[in-house]
Amino acid sequence: RVSRTRIQLKQTGGKLKKQSAKVIKTLAKKSGLKK
């Protein structure tokens, strides 16, 4: 059970990182336009 939960956490973490990266890129574009 522990190994399964760890794998799930890794998968969800990767998804969150990808989403956050997209958000950061969009924010950077918006801030660039503002500048």
N, C-alpha and C positions, 0 to 999 in steps of 0.2 A: 504493500500500500504506500509506503514512504516513497519508493522509487517512482511510482505512478504520479503521486502528487508533485514530486519534484519536476518531473517531465512536463506536467501540465503548467506548473508555475513558469518554467522556462519558455514554453510556447506562448503563454499569455504575455509574459514579459517582452518577448520579441515583437508581438503584435503591438503592444503599448509603445515600444520604442519606435516602431515604424510610424505609428500614428503621430507620436510626438514630433518625429522628424518632419513629417508633412506639415504639421501645424507651425513648426519653427520656420520652415521654408516660406509658408504663406505669410507669416508675420514679418519675415525679413523683406519679402517683396513689398508688403504694405508700407513698412517703415521706409523702404527705399523710395517708394513713390512719394511719401510725405516729405522726405528730405529734398 
